[in-house]
């Protein structure tokens, strides 16, 4: 299981502490330094069953600066995935990629259900 995080994000730090407290092993990947590629994002999105919007960090500064709330509805899925691949700060974090599930953000109940 890989967990993509931004270490300056308090939610990511909380999520990693939760994993450690539960004794769950994971590989950490810095989402800004090692931004997910278009191919990775496309695969994870398709496997997740989640709406593509759930992969966007809608509370992030970059999302707001780019006015994506207004632009995303007019963009194709491919355009959205390519945009996500341009900057790790656009991607919702933490992002968990496991063999049988994908999770965006840290909702403790969801993590508990999938991992425990």
N, C-alpha and C positions, 0 to 999 in steps of 0.2 A: 504494500500500500504506500502510495506517495501522497504527501500533503504539501501542497503549494501554499507558501505563506509569505507575508511581508513582515519582517521582524519588528518594524515600527508600528504595526497595527495591533492595538490592544486586544482586539477580538482574536487575532491569530495567536498571540501569546497565551491568552486564556484557553484556547482550543488545544494548544500543545501541552499545557499544564494538565488539562483534562485527560489527554491521551496517556501522559506519563503516570498520572494518578491511577488510571485504570490498568496500567501495565501493558498497554497496546503498543506493539512495535510498528514503526513507520520510517519511511525515508523522507527527509525534509528537502524541499526544493524551493529556492528563493525565486519568487514569482517575478520580481522586477529584473534581477540579473539573468535569470533563465526563463524568459517569457515563453509561455506555451506557443507552439507553432500553429499555423492554420490547420495542418493535418491532425495534430493532437486535439485541438479544440473541436474540430468537426467530428472526430471519433467519439470524444467524451460526450458531446452534445447528443449525438445519435444514440449512444448507449444509455444515457441518463434518463431519457423519457421526460426531461424537464423542458419548459419553455425556454427558448434561447435567451430571453430577457434575464432569466435567473443567473446567467453567466456574467452579466454586467455588474460592475461595482457602482450601482446607481447613487450611492451616497458620496462617491469620490469627487475630488476637486476637478480632475481631468474630465470626467463624465459631464459635470456641470459646465465647465468652461467650453466644452465642445457642443453644448446644447443638445446632447444626444436624446434627451427625453422627447424632443420634437422631431429629431431626424430619424430615429430607429424605425418608427412605423412605416416610413417610406423606403426603407432599405431592404434588399433581399437578404435571405439567410446567409448566402455566400458573402455578400458585402459586410454583413455584421460580423461574421467569423473572421474575415480578413482584417477588419478594424480591431477586433479583440486581440489578434495576433501582433498588432503593432506596438502594444504597450501593456506590460503586466499590471499597471495600475488601473487599467480599465476592467480587469477581470475580478469577479467576485472572489473574495478570499475569506477564510481558507477554502481551498478547493481540494477535496479528497478524491483520489483516483484509486479505486481498488478493483480487483478482478471482477467482482459481481455487483458493484454499485459505484455511483458518482454522487458526491455531496457538494453543494455550494453553500458557503457561509457556515456559521456555527450555530446550529440550533441543537441544544443538548439532547432534547427528546429524540430527534432524528438520528443523531450520532449514537445514542444509547441503543436505539432499535436496530441499527445496521451493524454495529460493532460489538455489542455485548450479548 
